[in-house]
Each structure stands twice: as C-alpha cells, then as structure tokens.
Amino acid sequence: MERLTCDRPVPAHLRGSVVALGNFDGFHRGHQAVVGAAVAHGRATGRPVLVASFDPHPVRYFRPDSPPFRLTSLDQRAALFAEAGADAMLVFDFNETLANVSAADFVTDWLIGRTGAAHIVTGQDFTFGKGRSGNVAVLAELGAAQGLTAQAIGPVSDAGGPVSSSRIRAALIEGDPREAARMLTRPYRIQGLVQHGDKLGRTIGYPTANIAMDRYLRPKYGIYAVRGLLPDGRVLNGAANVGIRPTFDPPKELLEVHFFDFAESLYDVCIEVELIAYIRPEAKFDSLDALTAQMDRDCAEAKRILAAYSPVA
C-alpha cells in the first residue's frame, strides 16, 4: 500500500479517488465501518480508495501537554488500512497551517485540489476547518457545488453506547484489555524497537525485551499476559510489566516483556506486543528472591490465560 503526505499532490493514478477521512486512531469497529463503506464504494465505481488520517492528532497540536493517548502508530494504521482494502494512506500533517484552514478551503484546496477526491466518506461526528466550523452537512454542501459527493456513516454501538477511541482508552486505563480488544476487534498493540536495558532480568532467569512507551497511551500499570508479534510472523507468548519498575532504582517507565521458552536476541528489532489480560498491579519487592517468586507465579498465570485465549471475533 502506498503512503502519501499532504505536502505534495496525490499522484495521477490515485486521483479521482474515494477517500475515507478521519483520525482513525485505534481503527476500532466504528472506524472500520467508515473505511469499509469507502472500500465498497470504490470497488463498485472502479475508483482507488485512500484513507486520510491526521498526524499528529489535532488534540496533540492544540493541547501539547496532554498525557500520551495514542492507540496506534502511523505504521500500525497503514497496515490496518491495507488489510481493510485501501490502496493508499494519505497523512495530513496537522500543523499551524492546517489548523487555520477554513472549512471551505479545506474542501476546495485540500480535498479536491491536492487530494483529487471524488467521493468522501466520514463518520457522522466528523468536523473540520478552523474552529471546527465544518461538519458533514457543510462537507456535503460545499462538495456538491464542485462535484464532490459525500457520505456519512453512523456510529457502531453496543450496550455501552457508540464505540469510540475514548471508551477504548478508558478500558485500558482501568486495566481491562479484553474490553478494549472487543471494541478494537483485536488486542491493543504497542509497537517499538527492542532496546538495551540494564539486563537485570537475566540475572534472575527472566530476560526481557524492553520497549519505550513513546506516545502510546499508558494502560494501567501492572503485569499482563501478552503475545509478541515478530516481523517474521512468529507469535510468542509471554508476561509483561507495564510501569516504572518500583523495585529498581531509579524508576524507569518501560514495557518489559519476558517471552516463554525464547532465547534469541531481539535488540533493535521492531516488534508488537499485544496486551491480552491484566494479572495484577505493579508492586515493589524487598528482595530479588521475593520478586523472582512472584514472577514465577505471574508467568504461571499468564501461561494459563494464554492457553485458553482465542482471538477476538
């Protein structure tokens, strides 16, 4: 799948496209409905399908001091869009220029001029333009005058209401990755390069692959049953600590993963770690012996959970 940026016109073979437009952070059930409608329209009309996303998230631009809240990196979103059937991902750099573009100019100059869109698909709550002055009704009205058609997809709801990135973040913060996975249709995944650490885990028989949390949402600190997805397609079971490692000094925020029955080096390899189930809160131990004994119990529980695990339907 091609990846495009908004600083240059979309190439000719992708113009006249159907564009799914939104933030799509997490790419949950609601987002999938929007992109699915765009793909269906594109296939029916013989047009290419682009998924346009914003990076950084507008909230990050307007409130730069907000705590990390990202659910998916651009690389993860690109892979998910490709799986959904899109031909390309278009990234709008949300900067001062874009933040001050009027709704009318966004439609005329950005969607029609730069992107070459023929049909736009959004969620019903999508807003755009300076001061969020544009909505789906404005998009339809402005587009119709220039031959651009628009389609708004209603929310996907369950017993808790419309599925949203906010609900998924809340579930993760509460330590409920199963609920987050249900709304995402897959486990929450943190992607990153395995970095060198202090290698203390090796001394107690629990070597770990360490990943910086970067801009990802911080789920509830604690111990999780996890799966690791390697670039070569292998899936590894393991247990992980998300937090600051209070037993060690100085505290350092990390995702530390111990993979069962695995001895290969993963340094500088980009992996994804799926949070499957929350086991217990993070704790401080008085000795390495006490920590090791607890890790024995944690790994046994993680193995029990993962043996019964089946992917989200």
Helices and strands as residue ranges (DSSP letters): E 2-5, G 12-14, E 17-21, H 29-45, E 49-55, H 58-62, H 74-84, E 88-93, H 96-99, H 103-105, I 106-114, E 117-123, G 130-132, H 136-144, E 149-153, E 157-158, E 161-162, H 165-173, H 177-184, E 188-193, H 200-203, E 209-211, E 222-229, E 235-243, E 254-259, E 270-280, H 288-307
